[in-house]
Amino acid sequence: MHFSTALLTTLLLSVTMVEGLKCACNAGGQNSKAACDYIGKVYGTRGCGYTGCCVFPGRERDAFENACNTLGFGFKRCDECETC
């Protein structure tokens, strides 16, 4: 019974995991890094076509977009990325 419970728990966790987003502000990496630092996330993850700030969908993504705009850079994009 213990094995079945552990297996079920593992399956449920893998189904509910949310893939990260890689995000960028307009006008280059320095702006994206500044916005990433502003919200306390890590900038510099490579892969998925560009270097960016890794965030989760929802609140963190919204915070990054707001940081880009608050800092005067403008928001560029977020993409699902396995390296995040």
C-alpha positions as CSV (number, residue, x, y, z in Angstrom):
1,M,0.0,0.0,0.0
2,H,2.8,2.4,0.8
3,F,4.3,1.9,-2.7
4,S,1.0,2.7,-4.3
5,T,0.6,5.9,-2.3
6,A,4.1,7.0,-3.2
7,L,3.6,6.3,-6.9
8,L,0.3,8.2,-6.9
9,T,1.8,11.2,-5.2
10,T,4.7,11.3,-7.7
11,L,2.3,11.1,-10.6
12,L,0.1,13.9,-9.2
13,L,3.1,16.1,-8.6
14,S,4.4,15.6,-12.1
15,V,1.0,16.5,-13.6
16,T,0.6,19.6,-11.5
17,M,4.2,21.0,-12.1
18,V,4.2,24.3,-14.0
19,E,6.8,25.0,-16.6
20,G,8.7,28.2,-16.1
21,L,8.7,31.2,-18.4
22,K,11.7,33.0,-19.8
23,C,10.9,36.7,-20.0
24,A,12.5,39.8,-21.5
25,C,12.1,43.6,-21.5
26,N,12.6,45.7,-24.6
27,A,16.0,47.0,-25.6
28,G,18.4,44.3,-24.4
29,G,19.7,42.1,-21.7
30,Q,20.7,44.9,-19.3
31,N,17.1,46.0,-19.0
32,S,15.8,42.5,-18.5
33,K,18.4,41.9,-15.8
34,A,17.4,45.1,-14.0
35,A,13.7,44.1,-14.0
36,C,14.7,40.6,-12.9
37,D,16.8,42.0,-10.0
38,Y,13.9,44.3,-9.2
39,I,11.5,41.4,-8.5
40,G,14.2,39.2,-6.9
41,K,14.5,36.6,-9.5
42,V,17.5,35.1,-11.3
43,Y,18.6,36.5,-14.7
44,G,21.0,34.8,-17.1
45,T,19.4,31.5,-17.9
46,R,20.4,30.5,-21.5
47,G,18.5,28.3,-23.9
48,C,15.2,28.6,-25.7
49,G,16.6,31.2,-28.1
50,Y,17.7,34.0,-25.7
51,T,19.0,34.8,-22.3
52,G,16.3,36.0,-19.9
53,C,14.6,36.1,-16.5
54,C,13.0,32.8,-15.4
55,V,9.6,33.3,-13.7
56,F,6.5,31.2,-13.0
57,P,3.2,32.0,-14.9
58,G,0.8,34.3,-13.0
59,R,2.0,36.6,-10.3
60,E,5.7,36.4,-11.1
61,R,5.2,36.9,-14.8
62,D,2.9,39.9,-14.0
63,A,5.5,41.3,-11.6
64,F,8.2,41.0,-14.3
65,E,6.1,42.8,-16.9
66,N,5.2,45.5,-14.4
67,A,8.9,45.9,-13.5
68,C,9.8,46.4,-17.2
69,N,7.2,49.1,-17.5
70,T,7.9,50.7,-14.1
71,L,11.7,51.0,-14.9
72,G,10.8,52.6,-18.3
73,F,11.9,49.8,-20.6
74,G,8.7,48.3,-21.8
75,F,7.8,44.6,-21.8
76,K,8.9,42.5,-24.7
77,R,7.8,38.8,-24.2
78,C,7.6,35.7,-22.1
79,D,8.0,32.2,-23.5
80,E,7.6,28.7,-22.0
81,C,11.1,27.3,-21.6
82,E,12.3,24.0,-20.3
83,T,15.6,25.5,-19.0
84,C,13.7,27.6,-16.5
